[in-house]
């Protein structure tokens, strides 16, 4: 099962992580976007994913942030 959340600010991150931990008895992996993105946002996200994977003994995976979009066509005509 995939648990995916969208939030708008680092202040919501801890709440969403806590909700994920409550929903699942065991995490298999944590996947985090590694950029492009805002420098501070990436650092917070990566550090959180790293800590969560260490605390739960699950696999951690970093992937280019663009792969988080459902679309297969990533270019624009503008």
LUMLUMDREN-2810 file (N, C-alpha, C; in Angstrom, 1 decimal):
<atoms>
<atom><aa>X</aa><ch>A</ch><at>N</at><xx>0.8</xx><yy>-1.2</yy><zz>0.0</zz></atom>
<atom><aa>X</aa><ch>A</ch><at>CA</at><xx>0.0</xx><yy>0.0</yy><zz>0.0</zz></atom>
<atom><aa>X</aa><ch>A</ch><at>C</at><xx>0.9</xx><yy>1.2</yy><zz>0.0</zz></atom>
<atom><aa>X</aa><ch>A</ch><at>N</at><xx>0.5</xx><yy>2.2</yy><zz>-0.8</zz></atom>
<atom><aa>X</aa><ch>A</ch><at>CA</at><xx>1.2</xx><yy>3.5</yy><zz>-0.8</zz></atom>
<atom><aa>X</aa><ch>A</ch><at>C</at><xx>0.5</xx><yy>4.5</yy><zz>0.0</zz></atom>
<atom><aa>X</aa><ch>A</ch><at>N</at><xx>1.2</xx><yy>5.2</yy><zz>0.8</zz></atom>
<atom><aa>X</aa><ch>A</ch><at>CA</at><xx>0.6</xx><yy>6.3</yy><zz>1.6</zz></atom>
<atom><aa>X</aa><ch>A</ch><at>C</at><xx>1.2</xx><yy>7.6</yy><zz>1.1</zz></atom>
<atom><aa>X</aa><ch>A</ch><at>N</at><xx>0.4</xx><yy>8.4</yy><zz>0.5</zz></atom>
<atom><aa>X</aa><ch>A</ch><at>CA</at><xx>1.0</xx><yy>9.7</yy><zz>-0.1</zz></atom>
<atom><aa>X</aa><ch>A</ch><at>C</at><xx>0.2</xx><yy>10.9</yy><zz>0.4</zz></atom>
<atom><aa>X</aa><ch>A</ch><at>N</at><xx>0.9</xx><yy>11.9</yy><zz>0.8</zz></atom>
<atom><aa>X</aa><ch>A</ch><at>CA</at><xx>0.2</xx><yy>13.1</yy><zz>1.3</zz></atom>
<atom><aa>X</aa><ch>A</ch><at>C</at><xx>0.9</xx><yy>14.3</yy><zz>0.6</zz></atom>
<atom><aa>X</aa><ch>A</ch><at>N</at><xx>0.1</xx><yy>15.3</yy><zz>0.4</zz></atom>
<atom><aa>X</aa><ch>A</ch><at>CA</at><xx>0.6</xx><yy>16.6</yy><zz>-0.1</zz></atom>
<atom><aa>X</aa><ch>A</ch><at>C</at><xx>0.3</xx><yy>17.6</yy><zz>1.1</zz></atom>
<atom><aa>X</aa><ch>A</ch><at>N</at><xx>1.3</xx><yy>18.4</yy><zz>1.4</zz></atom>
<atom><aa>X</aa><ch>A</ch><at>CA</at><xx>1.2</xx><yy>19.5</yy><zz>2.4</zz></atom>
<atom><aa>X</aa><ch>A</ch><at>C</at><xx>2.0</xx><yy>20.7</yy><zz>2.0</zz></atom>
<atom><aa>X</aa><ch>A</ch><at>N</at><xx>1.7</xx><yy>21.8</yy><zz>2.6</zz></atom>
<atom><aa>X</aa><ch>A</ch><at>CA</at><xx>2.2</xx><yy>23.1</yy><zz>2.2</zz></atom>
<atom><aa>X</aa><ch>A</ch><at>C</at><xx>3.0</xx><yy>23.7</yy><zz>3.3</zz></atom>
<atom><aa>X</aa><ch>A</ch><at>N</at><xx>4.1</xx><yy>23.1</yy><zz>3.7</zz></atom>
<atom><aa>X</aa><ch>A</ch><at>CA</at><xx>5.0</xx><yy>23.7</yy><zz>4.7</zz></atom>
<atom><aa>X</aa><ch>A</ch><at>C</at><xx>5.6</xx><yy>22.7</yy><zz>5.6</zz></atom>
<atom><aa>X</aa><ch>A</ch><at>N</at><xx>6.7</xx><yy>23.0</yy><zz>6.1</zz></atom>
<atom><aa>X</aa><ch>A</ch><at>CA</at><xx>7.5</xx><yy>22.0</yy><zz>6.9</zz></atom>
<atom><aa>X</aa><ch>A</ch><at>C</at><xx>6.7</xx><yy>21.8</yy><zz>8.2</zz></atom>
<atom><aa>X</aa><ch>A</ch><at>N</at><xx>5.9</xx><yy>22.7</yy><zz>8.7</zz></atom>
<atom><aa>X</aa><ch>A</ch><at>CA</at><xx>5.2</xx><yy>22.5</yy><zz>9.9</zz></atom>
<atom><aa>X</aa><ch>A</ch><at>C</at><xx>4.2</xx><yy>21.4</yy><zz>9.9</zz></atom>
<atom><aa>X</aa><ch>A</ch><at>N</at><xx>3.7</xx><yy>21.1</yy><zz>8.7</zz></atom>
<atom><aa>X</aa><ch>A</ch><at>CA</at><xx>2.8</xx><yy>20.0</yy><zz>8.5</zz></atom>
<atom><aa>X</aa><ch>A</ch><at>C</at><xx>3.5</xx><yy>18.6</yy><zz>8.4</zz></atom>
<atom><aa>X</aa><ch>A</ch><at>N</at><xx>4.7</xx><yy>18.6</yy><zz>8.1</zz></atom>
<atom><aa>X</aa><ch>A</ch><at>CA</at><xx>5.5</xx><yy>17.4</yy><zz>7.9</zz></atom>
<atom><aa>X</aa><ch>A</ch><at>C</at><xx>5.4</xx><yy>16.4</yy><zz>9.0</zz></atom>
<atom><aa>X</aa><ch>A</ch><at>N</at><xx>5.7</xx><yy>16.9</yy><zz>10.2</zz></atom>
<atom><aa>X</aa><ch>A</ch><at>CA</at><xx>5.7</xx><yy>16.0</yy><zz>11.4</zz></atom>
<atom><aa>X</aa><ch>A</ch><at>C</at><xx>4.3</xx><yy>15.4</yy><zz>11.7</zz></atom>
<atom><aa>X</aa><ch>A</ch><at>N</at><xx>3.3</xx><yy>16.2</yy><zz>11.4</zz></atom>
<atom><aa>X</aa><ch>A</ch><at>CA</at><xx>1.9</xx><yy>15.7</yy><zz>11.6</zz></atom>
<atom><aa>X</aa><ch>A</ch><at>C</at><xx>1.6</xx><yy>14.5</yy><zz>10.6</zz></atom>
<atom><aa>X</aa><ch>A</ch><at>N</at><xx>2.0</xx><yy>14.7</yy><zz>9.4</zz></atom>
<atom><aa>X</aa><ch>A</ch><at>CA</at><xx>1.8</xx><yy>13.7</yy><zz>8.4</zz></atom>
<atom><aa>X</aa><ch>A</ch><at>C</at><xx>2.6</xx><yy>12.4</yy><zz>8.6</zz></atom>
<atom><aa>X</aa><ch>A</ch><at>N</at><xx>3.8</xx><yy>12.6</yy><zz>9.1</zz></atom>
<atom><aa>X</aa><ch>A</ch><at>CA</at><xx>4.6</xx><yy>11.4</yy><zz>9.4</zz></atom>
<atom><aa>X</aa><ch>A</ch><at>C</at><xx>4.0</xx><yy>10.7</yy><zz>10.6</zz></atom>
<atom><aa>X</aa><ch>A</ch><at>N</at><xx>3.5</xx><yy>11.4</yy><zz>11.6</zz></atom>
<atom><aa>X</aa><ch>A</ch><at>CA</at><xx>2.9</xx><yy>10.7</yy><zz>12.7</zz></atom>
<atom><aa>X</aa><ch>A</ch><at>C</at><xx>1.6</xx><yy>10.0</yy><zz>12.3</zz></atom>
<atom><aa>X</aa><ch>A</ch><at>N</at><xx>0.9</xx><yy>10.5</yy><zz>11.4</zz></atom>
<atom><aa>X</aa><ch>A</ch><at>CA</at><xx>-0.3</xx><yy>9.9</yy><zz>10.8</zz></atom>
<atom><aa>X</aa><ch>A</ch><at>C</at><xx>0.0</xx><yy>8.6</yy><zz>10.1</zz></atom>
<atom><aa>X</aa><ch>A</ch><at>N</at><xx>1.1</xx><yy>8.6</yy><zz>9.3</zz></atom>
<atom><aa>X</aa><ch>A</ch><at>CA</at><xx>1.6</xx><yy>7.5</yy><zz>8.6</zz></atom>
<atom><aa>X</aa><ch>A</ch><at>C</at><xx>2.0</xx><yy>6.4</yy><zz>9.5</zz></atom>
<atom><aa>X</aa><ch>A</ch><at>N</at><xx>2.7</xx><yy>6.7</yy><zz>10.6</zz></atom>
<atom><aa>X</aa><ch>A</ch><at>CA</at><xx>3.1</xx><yy>5.7</yy><zz>11.5</zz></atom>
<atom><aa>X</aa><ch>A</ch><at>C</at><xx>1.9</xx><yy>5.1</yy><zz>12.2</zz></atom>
<atom><aa>X</aa><ch>A</ch><at>N</at><xx>0.9</xx><yy>5.9</yy><zz>12.5</zz></atom>
<atom><aa>X</aa><ch>A</ch><at>CA</at><xx>-0.3</xx><yy>5.3</yy><zz>13.1</zz></atom>
<atom><aa>X</aa><ch>A</ch><at>C</at><xx>-1.1</xx><yy>4.4</yy><zz>12.2</zz></atom>
<atom><aa>X</aa><ch>A</ch><at>N</at><xx>-1.0</xx><yy>4.6</yy><zz>10.9</zz></atom>
<atom><aa>X</aa><ch>A</ch><at>CA</at><xx>-1.8</xx><yy>3.8</yy><zz>10.0</zz></atom>
<atom><aa>X</aa><ch>A</ch><at>C</at><xx>-1.2</xx><yy>2.5</yy><zz>9.7</zz></atom>
<atom><aa>X</aa><ch>A</ch><at>N</at><xx>0.1</xx><yy>2.4</yy><zz>9.8</zz></atom>
<atom><aa>X</aa><ch>A</ch><at>CA</at><xx>0.8</xx><yy>1.2</yy><zz>9.3</zz></atom>
<atom><aa>X</aa><ch>A</ch><at>C</at><xx>1.6</xx><yy>0.6</yy><zz>10.5</zz></atom>
<atom><aa>X</aa><ch>A</ch><at>N</at><xx>1.6</xx><yy>-0.7</yy><zz>10.6</zz></atom>
<atom><aa>X</aa><ch>A</ch><at>CA</at><xx>2.3</xx><yy>-1.4</yy><zz>11.7</zz></atom>
<atom><aa>X</aa><ch>A</ch><at>C</at><xx>3.8</xx><yy>-1.5</yy><zz>11.3</zz></atom>
<atom><aa>X</aa><ch>A</ch><at>N</at><xx>4.1</xx><yy>-1.5</yy><zz>10.0</zz></atom>
<atom><aa>X</aa><ch>A</ch><at>CA</at><xx>5.4</xx><yy>-1.7</yy><zz>9.5</zz></atom>
<atom><aa>X</aa><ch>A</ch><at>C</at><xx>5.6</xx><yy>-0.9</yy><zz>8.2</zz></atom>
<atom><aa>X</aa><ch>A</ch><at>N</at><xx>6.7</xx><yy>-0.2</yy><zz>8.1</zz></atom>
<atom><aa>X</aa><ch>A</ch><at>CA</at><xx>7.0</xx><yy>0.5</yy><zz>6.9</zz></atom>
<atom><aa>X</aa><ch>A</ch><at>C</at><xx>8.0</xx><yy>-0.3</yy><zz>6.1</zz></atom>
<atom><aa>X</aa><ch>A</ch><at>N</at><xx>7.8</xx><yy>-0.5</yy><zz>4.8</zz></atom>
<atom><aa>X</aa><ch>A</ch><at>CA</at><xx>8.8</xx><yy>-1.2</yy><zz>4.0</zz></atom>
<atom><aa>X</aa><ch>A</ch><at>C</at><xx>9.9</xx><yy>-0.3</yy><zz>3.4</zz></atom>
<atom><aa>X</aa><ch>A</ch><at>N</at><xx>9.4</xx><yy>0.9</yy><zz>3.1</zz></atom>
<atom><aa>X</aa><ch>A</ch><at>CA</at><xx>10.4</xx><yy>1.9</yy><zz>2.5</zz></atom>
<atom><aa>X</aa><ch>A</ch><at>C</at><xx>9.9</xx><yy>3.3</yy><zz>2.6</zz></atom>
<atom><aa>X</aa><ch>A</ch><at>N</at><xx>10.8</xx><yy>4.2</yy><zz>2.6</zz></atom>
<atom><aa>X</aa><ch>A</ch><at>CA</at><xx>10.5</xx><yy>5.7</yy><zz>2.6</zz></atom>
<atom><aa>X</aa><ch>A</ch><at>C</at><xx>11.1</xx><yy>6.2</yy><zz>1.3</zz></atom>
<atom><aa>X</aa><ch>A</ch><at>N</at><xx>10.3</xx><yy>6.9</yy><zz>0.5</zz></atom>
<atom><aa>X</aa><ch>A</ch><at>CA</at><xx>10.7</xx><yy>7.5</yy><zz>-0.7</zz></atom>
<atom><aa>X</aa><ch>A</ch><at>C</at><xx>10.6</xx><yy>9.0</yy><zz>-0.6</zz></atom>
<atom><aa>X</aa><ch>A</ch><at>N</at><xx>11.7</xx><yy>9.7</yy><zz>-1.0</zz></atom>
<atom><aa>X</aa><ch>A</ch><at>CA</at><xx>11.8</xx><yy>11.1</yy><zz>-0.8</zz></atom>
<atom><aa>X</aa><ch>A</ch><at>C</at><xx>12.3</xx><yy>11.8</yy><zz>-2.1</zz></atom>
<atom><aa>X</aa><ch>A</ch><at>N</at><xx>11.7</xx><yy>12.9</yy><zz>-2.5</zz></atom>
<atom><aa>X</aa><ch>A</ch><at>CA</at><xx>12.2</xx><yy>13.7</yy><zz>-3.6</zz></atom>
<atom><aa>X</aa><ch>A</ch><at>C</at><xx>13.5</xx><yy>14.3</yy><zz>-3.3</zz></atom>
<atom><aa>X</aa><ch>A</ch><at>N</at><xx>14.5</xx><yy>14.2</yy><zz>-4.2</zz></atom>
<atom><aa>X</aa><ch>A</ch><at>CA</at><xx>15.8</xx><yy>14.8</yy><zz>-3.9</zz></atom>
<atom><aa>X</aa><ch>A</ch><at>C</at><xx>16.1</xx><yy>16.0</yy><zz>-4.8</zz></atom>
<atom><aa>X</aa><ch>A</ch><at>N</at><xx>15.1</xx><yy>16.5</yy><zz>-5.5</zz></atom>
<atom><aa>X</aa><ch>A</ch><at>CA</at><xx>15.2</xx><yy>17.8</yy><zz>-6.2</zz></atom>
<atom><aa>X</aa><ch>A</ch><at>C</at><xx>14.9</xx><yy>17.5</yy><zz>-7.7</zz></atom>
<atom><aa>X</aa><ch>A</ch><at>N</at><xx>14.6</xx><yy>18.6</yy><zz>-8.4</zz></atom>
<atom><aa>X</aa><ch>A</ch><at>CA</at><xx>14.8</xx><yy>20.0</yy><zz>-8.0</zz></atom>
<atom><aa>X</aa><ch>A</ch><at>C</at><xx>13.7</xx><yy>20.4</yy><zz>-7.0</zz></atom>
<atom><aa>X</aa><ch>A</ch><at>N</at><xx>14.0</xx><yy>21.4</yy><zz>-6.2</zz></atom>
<atom><aa>X</aa><ch>A</ch><at>CA</at><xx>13.1</xx><yy>21.9</yy><zz>-5.2</zz></atom>
<atom><aa>X</aa><ch>A</ch><at>C</at><xx>13.8</xx><yy>23.0</yy><zz>-4.4</zz></atom>
<atom><aa>X</aa><ch>A</ch><at>N</at><xx>13.1</xx><yy>23.5</yy><zz>-3.4</zz></atom>
<atom><aa>X</aa><ch>A</ch><at>CA</at><xx>13.7</xx><yy>24.5</yy><zz>-2.6</zz></atom>
<atom><aa>X</aa><ch>A</ch><at>C</at><xx>14.8</xx><yy>23.9</yy><zz>-1.7</zz></atom>
<atom><aa>X</aa><ch>A</ch><at>N</at><xx>15.9</xx><yy>24.6</yy><zz>-1.5</zz></atom>
<atom><aa>X</aa><ch>A</ch><at>CA</at><xx>17.0</xx><yy>24.0</yy><zz>-0.8</zz></atom>
<atom><aa>X</aa><ch>A</ch><at>C</at><xx>16.6</xx><yy>23.6</yy><zz>0.6</zz></atom>
<atom><aa>X</aa><ch>A</ch><at>N</at><xx>16.0</xx><yy>24.4</yy><zz>1.3</zz></atom>
<atom><aa>X</aa><ch>A</ch><at>CA</at><xx>15.6</xx><yy>24.1</yy><zz>2.7</zz></atom>
<atom><aa>X</aa><ch>A</ch><at>C</at><xx>14.6</xx><yy>23.0</yy><zz>2.7</zz></atom>
<atom><aa>X</aa><ch>A</ch><at>N</at><xx>13.6</xx><yy>23.0</yy><zz>1.8</zz></atom>
<atom><aa>X</aa><ch>A</ch><at>CA</at><xx>12.6</xx><yy>22.0</yy><zz>1.8</zz></atom>
<atom><aa>X</aa><ch>A</ch><at>C</at><xx>13.1</xx><yy>20.6</yy><zz>1.5</zz></atom>
<atom><aa>X</aa><ch>A</ch><at>N</at><xx>14.1</xx><yy>20.6</yy><zz>0.6</zz></atom>
<atom><aa>X</aa><ch>A</ch><at>CA</at><xx>14.8</xx><yy>19.3</yy><zz>0.3</zz></atom>
<atom><aa>X</aa><ch>A</ch><at>C</at><xx>15.5</xx><yy>18.8</yy><zz>1.5</zz></atom>
<atom><aa>X</aa><ch>A</ch><at>N</at><xx>16.2</xx><yy>19.7</yy><zz>2.1</zz></atom>
<atom><aa>X</aa><ch>A</ch><at>CA</at><xx>17.0</xx><yy>19.3</yy><zz>3.3</zz></atom>
<atom><aa>X</aa><ch>A</ch><at>C</at><xx>16.1</xx><yy>18.7</yy><zz>4.4</zz></atom>
<atom><aa>X</aa><ch>A</ch><at>N</at><xx>15.0</xx><yy>19.4</yy><zz>4.7</zz></atom>
<atom><aa>X</aa><ch>A</ch><at>CA</at><xx>14.1</xx><yy>18.9</yy><zz>5.7</zz></atom>
<atom><aa>X</aa><ch>A</ch><at>C</at><xx>13.5</xx><yy>17.6</yy><zz>5.3</zz></atom>
<atom><aa>X</aa><ch>A</ch><at>N</at><xx>13.0</xx><yy>17.5</yy><zz>4.0</zz></atom>
<atom><aa>X</aa><ch>A</ch><at>CA</at><xx>12.4</xx><yy>16.2</yy><zz>3.6</zz></atom>
<atom><aa>X</aa><ch>A</ch><at>C</at><xx>13.4</xx><yy>15.0</yy><zz>3.6</zz></atom>
<atom><aa>X</aa><ch>A</ch><at>N</at><xx>14.6</xx><yy>15.3</yy><zz>3.2</zz></atom>
<atom><aa>X</aa><ch>A</ch><at>CA</at><xx>15.6</xx><yy>14.2</yy><zz>3.1</zz></atom>
<atom><aa>X</aa><ch>A</ch><at>C</at><xx>16.0</xx><yy>13.8</yy><zz>4.6</zz></atom>
<atom><aa>X</aa><ch>A</ch><at>N</at><xx>16.2</xx><yy>14.8</yy><zz>5.4</zz></atom>
<atom><aa>X</aa><ch>A</ch><at>CA</at><xx>16.6</xx><yy>14.5</yy><zz>6.8</zz></atom>
<atom><aa>X</aa><ch>A</ch><at>C</at><xx>15.5</xx><yy>13.7</yy><zz>7.5</zz></atom>
<atom><aa>X</aa><ch>A</ch><at>N</at><xx>14.2</xx><yy>14.1</yy><zz>7.3</zz></atom>
<atom><aa>X</aa><ch>A</ch><at>CA</at><xx>13.1</xx><yy>13.4</yy><zz>7.9</zz></atom>
<atom><aa>X</aa><ch>A</ch><at>C</at><xx>13.0</xx><yy>12.0</yy><zz>7.4</zz></atom>
<atom><aa>X</aa><ch>A</ch><at>N</at><xx>13.1</xx><yy>11.8</yy><zz>6.1</zz></atom>
<atom><aa>X</aa><ch>A</ch><at>CA</at><xx>13.1</xx><yy>10.4</yy><zz>5.5</zz></atom>
<atom><aa>X</aa><ch>A</ch><at>C</at><xx>14.2</xx><yy>9.6</yy><zz>6.0</zz></atom>
<atom><aa>X</aa><ch>A</ch><at>N</at><xx>15.4</xx><yy>10.2</yy><zz>6.2</zz></atom>
<atom><aa>X</aa><ch>A</ch><at>CA</at><xx>16.6</xx><yy>9.4</yy><zz>6.7</zz></atom>
<atom><aa>X</aa><ch>A</ch><at>C</at><xx>16.3</xx><yy>9.0</yy><zz>8.1</zz></atom>
<atom><aa>X</aa><ch>A</ch><at>N</at><xx>15.8</xx><yy>9.9</yy><zz>8.9</zz></atom>
<atom><aa>X</aa><ch>A</ch><at>CA</at><xx>15.6</xx><yy>9.6</yy><zz>10.3</zz></atom>
<atom><aa>X</aa><ch>A</ch><at>C</at><xx>14.5</xx><yy>8.6</yy><zz>10.5</zz></atom>
<atom><aa>X</aa><ch>A</ch><at>N</at><xx>13.4</xx><yy>8.7</yy><zz>9.7</zz></atom>
<atom><aa>X</aa><ch>A</ch><at>CA</at><xx>12.3</xx><yy>7.7</yy><zz>9.7</zz></atom>
<atom><aa>X</aa><ch>A</ch><at>C</at><xx>12.7</xx><yy>6.3</yy><zz>9.3</zz></atom>
<atom><aa>X</aa><ch>A</ch><at>N</at><xx>13.6</xx><yy>6.3</yy><zz>8.3</zz></atom>
<atom><aa>X</aa><ch>A</ch><at>CA</at><xx>14.1</xx><yy>5.0</yy><zz>7.9</zz></atom>
<atom><aa>X</aa><ch>A</ch><at>C</at><xx>15.0</xx><yy>4.3</yy><zz>9.0</zz></atom>
<atom><aa>X</aa><ch>A</ch><at>N</at><xx>15.8</xx><yy>5.1</yy><zz>9.6</zz></atom>
<atom><aa>X</aa><ch>A</ch><at>CA</at><xx>16.6</xx><yy>4.6</yy><zz>10.7</zz></atom>
<atom><aa>X</aa><ch>A</ch><at>C</at><xx>15.7</xx><yy>4.1</yy><zz>11.9</zz></atom>
<atom><aa>X</aa><ch>A</ch><at>N</at><xx>14.7</xx><yy>4.9</yy><zz>12.2</zz></atom>
<atom><aa>X</aa><ch>A</ch><at>CA</at><xx>13.9</xx><yy>4.6</yy><zz>13.4</zz></atom>
<atom><aa>X</aa><ch>A</ch><at>C</at><xx>13.0</xx><yy>3.4</yy><zz>13.2</zz></atom>
<atom><aa>X</aa><ch>A</ch><at>N</at><xx>12.6</xx><yy>3.1</yy><zz>11.9</zz></atom>
<atom><aa>X</aa><ch>A</ch><at>CA</at><xx>11.7</xx><yy>2.0</yy><zz>11.6</zz></atom>
<atom><aa>X</aa><ch>A</ch><at>C</at><xx>12.4</xx><yy>0.9</yy><zz>10.9</zz></atom>
<atom><aa>X</aa><ch>A</ch><at>N</at><xx>13.7</xx><yy>1.0</yy><zz>10.7</zz></atom>
<atom><aa>X</aa><ch>A</ch><at>CA</at><xx>14.5</xx><yy>0.0</yy><zz>10.0</zz></atom>
<atom><aa>X</aa><ch>A</ch><at>C</at><xx>13.9</xx><yy>-0.4</yy><zz>8.7</zz></atom>
<atom><aa>X</aa><ch>A</ch><at>N</at><xx>13.6</xx><yy>0.6</yy><zz>7.9</zz></atom>
<atom><aa>X</aa><ch>A</ch><at>CA</at><xx>13.0</xx><yy>0.4</yy><zz>6.5</zz></atom>
<atom><aa>X</aa><ch>A</ch><at>C</at><xx>14.0</xx><yy>1.0</yy><zz>5.5</zz></atom>
<atom><aa>X</aa><ch>A</ch><at>N</at><xx>13.8</xx><yy>0.6</yy><zz>4.3</zz></atom>
<atom><aa>X</aa><ch>A</ch><at>CA</at><xx>14.6</xx><yy>1.0</yy><zz>3.2</zz></atom>
<atom><aa>X</aa><ch>A</ch><at>C</at><xx>14.3</xx><yy>2.5</yy><zz>2.9</zz></atom>
<atom><aa>X</aa><ch>A</ch><at>N</at><xx>15.3</xx><yy>3.3</yy><zz>2.5</zz></atom>
<atom><aa>X</aa><ch>A</ch><at>CA</at><xx>15.1</xx><yy>4.6</yy><zz>2.1</zz></atom>
<atom><aa>X</aa><ch>A</ch><at>C</at><xx>15.5</xx><yy>4.8</yy><zz>0.6</zz></atom>
<atom><aa>X</aa><ch>A</ch><at>N</at><xx>14.7</xx><yy>5.5</yy><zz>-0.1</zz></atom>
<atom><aa>X</aa><ch>A</ch><at>CA</at><xx>15.0</xx><yy>5.7</yy><zz>-1.5</zz></atom>
<atom><aa>X</aa><ch>A</ch><at>C</at><xx>14.9</xx><yy>7.2</yy><zz>-1.8</zz></atom>
<atom><aa>X</aa><ch>A</ch><at>N</at><xx>15.8</xx><yy>7.8</yy><zz>-2.5</zz></atom>
<atom><aa>X</aa><ch>A</ch><at>CA</at><xx>15.8</xx><yy>9.1</yy><zz>-3.0</zz></atom>
<atom><aa>X</aa><ch>A</ch><at>C</at><xx>15.5</xx><yy>9.1</yy><zz>-4.5</zz></atom>
<atom><aa>X</aa><ch>A</ch><at>N</at><xx>14.6</xx><yy>9.9</yy><zz>-5.0</zz></atom>
<atom><aa>X</aa><ch>A</ch><at>CA</at><xx>14.3</xx><yy>9.9</yy><zz>-6.5</zz></atom>
<atom><aa>X</aa><ch>A</ch><at>C</at><xx>14.2</xx><yy>11.4</yy><zz>-6.9</zz></atom>
<atom><aa>X</aa><ch>A</ch><at>N</at><xx>14.5</xx><yy>11.6</yy><zz>-8.2</zz></atom>
<atom><aa>X</aa><ch>A</ch><at>CA</at><xx>14.2</xx><yy>13.0</yy><zz>-8.7</zz></atom>
<atom><aa>X</aa><ch>A</ch><at>C</at><xx>12.8</xx><yy>13.4</yy><zz>-8.4</zz></atom>
<atom><aa>X</aa><ch>A</ch><at>N</at><xx>12.6</xx><yy>14.6</yy><zz>-8.0</zz></atom>
<atom><aa>X</aa><ch>A</ch><at>CA</at><xx>11.2</xx><yy>15.0</yy><zz>-7.6</zz></atom>
<atom><aa>X</aa><ch>A</ch><at>C</at><xx>10.3</xx><yy>15.0</yy><zz>-8.7</zz></atom>
<atom><aa>X</aa><ch>A</ch><at>N</at><xx>10.7</xx><yy>15.2</yy><zz>-10.0</zz></atom>
<atom><aa>X</aa><ch>A</ch><at>CA</at><xx>9.8</xx><yy>15.2</yy><zz>-11.1</zz></atom>
<atom><aa>X</aa><ch>A</ch><at>C</at><xx>9.1</xx><yy>13.8</yy><zz>-11.3</zz></atom>
<atom><aa>X</aa><ch>A</ch><at>N</at><xx>9.7</xx><yy>12.8</yy><zz>-10.8</zz></atom>
<atom><aa>X</aa><ch>A</ch><at>CA</at><xx>9.1</xx><yy>11.5</yy><zz>-10.9</zz></atom>
<atom><aa>X</aa><ch>A</ch><at>C</at><xx>7.9</xx><yy>11.3</yy><zz>-10.0</zz></atom>
<atom><aa>X</aa><ch>A</ch><at>N</at><xx>7.7</xx><yy>12.2</yy><zz>-9.1</zz></atom>
<atom><aa>X</aa><ch>A</ch><at>CA</at><xx>6.5</xx><yy>12.2</yy><zz>-8.3</zz></atom>
<atom><aa>X</aa><ch>A</ch><at>C</at><xx>5.2</xx><yy>12.6</yy><zz>-9.0</zz></atom>
<atom><aa>X</aa><ch>A</ch><at>N</at><xx>5.3</xx><yy>13.1</yy><zz>-10.2</zz></atom>
<atom><aa>X</aa><ch>A</ch><at>CA</at><xx>4.2</xx><yy>13.6</yy><zz>-10.9</zz></atom>
<atom><aa>X</aa><ch>A</ch><at>C</at><xx>3.6</xx><yy>12.4</yy><zz>-11.7</zz></atom>
<atom><aa>X</aa><ch>A</ch><at>N</at><xx>2.3</xx><yy>12.3</yy><zz>-11.9</zz></atom>
<atom><aa>X</aa><ch>A</ch><at>CA</at><xx>1.6</xx><yy>11.2</yy><zz>-12.6</zz></atom>
<atom><aa>X</aa><ch>A</ch><at>C</at><xx>1.8</xx><yy>11.3</yy><zz>-14.1</zz></atom>
<atom><aa>X</aa><ch>A</ch><at>N</at><xx>2.1</xx><yy>12.5</yy><zz>-14.6</zz></atom>
<atom><aa>X</aa><ch>A</ch><at>CA</at><xx>2.1</xx><yy>12.7</yy><zz>-16.0</zz></atom>
<atom><aa>X</aa><ch>A</ch><at>C</at><xx>3.4</xx><yy>12.0</yy><zz>-16.6</zz></atom>
<atom><aa>X</aa><ch>A</ch><at>N</at><xx>3.3</xx><yy>11.6</yy><zz>-17.8</zz></atom>
<atom><aa>X</aa><ch>A</ch><at>CA</at><xx>4.4</xx><yy>11.0</yy><zz>-18.5</zz></atom>
<atom><aa>X</aa><ch>A</ch><at>C</at><xx>5.1</xx><yy>12.0</yy><zz>-19.4</zz></atom>
<atom><aa>X</aa><ch>A</ch><at>N</at><xx>4.5</xx><yy>13.2</yy><zz>-19.6</zz></atom>
<atom><aa>X</aa><ch>A</ch><at>CA</at><xx>5.1</xx><yy>14.2</yy><zz>-20.5</zz></atom>
<atom><aa>X</aa><ch>A</ch><at>C</at><xx>5.5</xx><yy>15.4</yy><zz>-19.6</zz></atom>
<atom><aa>X</aa><ch>A</ch><at>N</at><xx>6.8</xx><yy>15.6</yy><zz>-19.4</zz></atom>
<atom><aa>X</aa><ch>A</ch><at>CA</at><xx>7.3</xx><yy>16.6</yy><zz>-18.5</zz></atom>
<atom><aa>X</aa><ch>A</ch><at>C</at><xx>7.7</xx><yy>17.8</yy><zz>-19.1</zz></atom>
<atom><aa>X</aa><ch>A</ch><at>N</at><xx>7.5</xx><yy>18.0</yy><zz>-20.4</zz></atom>
<atom><aa>X</aa><ch>A</ch><at>CA</at><xx>8.0</xx><yy>19.3</yy><zz>-21.0</zz></atom>
<atom><aa>X</aa><ch>A</ch><at>C</at><xx>6.8</xx><yy>20.2</yy><zz>-21.2</zz></atom>
<atom><aa>X</aa><ch>A</ch><at>N</at><xx>7.1</xx><yy>21.4</yy><zz>-21.5</zz></atom>
<atom><aa>X</aa><ch>A</ch><at>CA</at><xx>6.1</xx><yy>22.4</yy><zz>-21.7</zz></atom>
<atom><aa>X</aa><ch>A</ch><at>C</at><xx>6.4</xx><yy>23.1</yy><zz>-23.1</zz></atom>
<atom><aa>X</aa><ch>A</ch><at>N</at><xx>5.3</xx><yy>23.6</yy><zz>-23.7</zz></atom>
<atom><aa>X</aa><ch>A</ch><at>CA</at><xx>5.5</xx><yy>24.3</yy><zz>-25.0</zz></atom>
<atom><aa>X</aa><ch>A</ch><at>C</at><xx>5.6</xx><yy>25.8</yy><zz>-24.9</zz></atom>
<atom><aa>X</aa><ch>A</ch><at>N</at><xx>5.7</xx><yy>26.3</yy><zz>-23.7</zz></atom>
<atom><aa>X</aa><ch>A</ch><at>CA</at><xx>5.8</xx><yy>27.7</yy><zz>-23.5</zz></atom>
<atom><aa>X</aa><ch>A</ch><at>C</at><xx>7.2</xx><yy>28.1</yy><zz>-23.7</zz></atom>
</atoms>
